Amino acid sequence: MRADRSMVGPSLHRDQIMAMNRVQFQAGLSLPAFLKRYGNAQQCEQALEISRWPQGFVCPRCAATAHSRFQRHGTTYWQCTACYRQTSLRSGTVMDNSKLPLRTWLLGMYLLGRRPPLV
């Protein structure tokens, strides 16, 4: 069965479609620029820390900002000095308890958010 074009509306020129959705097709970060920005684990951790706590660490339990920082098994933890809650960059995120490196997660997010889509 053939669809009735009058129900869909008049055909649109490609420029009109793109004008309707400028955000989707805006210029983004190229893959080489992404790999340069997030090339190693330290760069990925710094980017995630800035993204998660733009004004510095805030405890997810009590909202205090005073903390200590330590490493255990290669993971950096922040411990609140008010309530002693320990948290990491991945805690409470989709990346929590994942064995994948941060760079793999960020690359996946980059590819999923890429416009126009790769597929």
C-alpha positions in Angstrom: 0.0 0.0 0.0 1.4 3.4 -1.0 1.4 6.3 1.5 -0.5 9.4 0.6 2.1 12.3 0.3 -0.6 14.9 1.2 -0.6 13.5 4.7 3.1 13.8 5.1 3.3 17.3 3.8 5.1 19.0 0.9 8.6 17.7 0.1 11.3 19.8 1.7 14.6 20.9 0.2 17.7 19.6 2.0 18.6 23.2 3.1 15.2 23.6 4.7 15.6 20.4 6.7 19.0 21.3 7.9 17.8 24.8 8.9 15.1 23.2 11.0 17.6 21.1 13.0 20.8 23.2 13.3 21.9 21.7 16.6 22.0 18.2 15.1 24.2 19.1 12.2 26.5 21.6 13.9 30.2 21.2 13.5 31.7 19.0 16.2 34.9 17.6 17.4 36.8 15.6 14.7 38.1 12.2 15.6 41.7 13.2 15.5 40.9 16.2 17.8 39.0 13.9 20.1 42.0 11.4 20.2 44.4 14.3 21.0 42.2 15.7 23.7 41.4 12.3 25.4 44.5 10.4 24.3 45.5 8.9 27.7 43.9 7.9 31.0 45.0 11.0 32.8 43.4 13.3 30.2 40.2 11.3 30.4 40.1 11.5 34.2 40.8 15.3 34.2 38.0 15.8 31.7 35.5 13.7 33.7 36.4 15.4 37.0 35.8 18.8 35.5 32.6 17.7 34.0 31.3 16.0 37.2 32.4 18.7 39.6 32.9 22.0 37.7 33.4 24.0 40.9 35.4 21.3 42.7 34.4 18.2 44.6 30.9 18.1 46.3 30.0 15.1 48.4 27.0 13.2 46.9 25.7 12.4 50.3 26.0 15.6 52.4 27.1 18.3 49.8 30.2 19.2 51.8 33.3 20.3 49.8 36.1 19.4 52.2 37.7 16.2 51.2 40.8 14.0 51.0 42.0 12.2 47.9 43.7 8.8 47.7 44.3 6.0 45.3 43.4 2.3 45.7 44.0 -0.4 43.1 44.7 2.3 40.5 41.4 4.2 41.1 41.3 7.7 42.6 38.8 8.2 45.4 37.5 11.3 47.1 36.6 11.0 50.8 34.3 13.6 52.4 35.8 14.9 55.6 32.3 15.6 57.0 30.5 12.2 56.5 33.5 10.0 55.3 31.7 8.9 52.2 34.1 7.6 49.5 33.3 8.2 45.9 35.1 7.9 42.6 34.7 9.5 39.2 32.6 6.6 38.0 30.4 6.2 41.1 26.8 6.6 40.3 27.3 6.7 36.6 26.7 4.2 33.8 30.5 3.5 34.0 30.2 2.4 37.7 31.8 -1.1 38.2 33.0 -1.2 34.6 36.4 -2.7 33.7 36.5 -0.7 30.5 39.0 2.2 30.4 37.6 5.7 30.6 39.0 6.4 27.1 36.8 3.5 25.7 33.7 4.9 27.4 34.4 8.5 26.1 35.1 7.2 22.6 31.8 5.3 22.7 29.9 8.5 23.9 31.7 10.5 21.2 30.7 8.0 18.4 27.1 7.8 19.7 26.7 11.6 19.8 28.4 12.2 16.5 26.3 14.1 14.0 25.5 13.2 11.3 25.3 9.6 12.4 27.9 7.2 11.2 25.3 4.7 10.1 
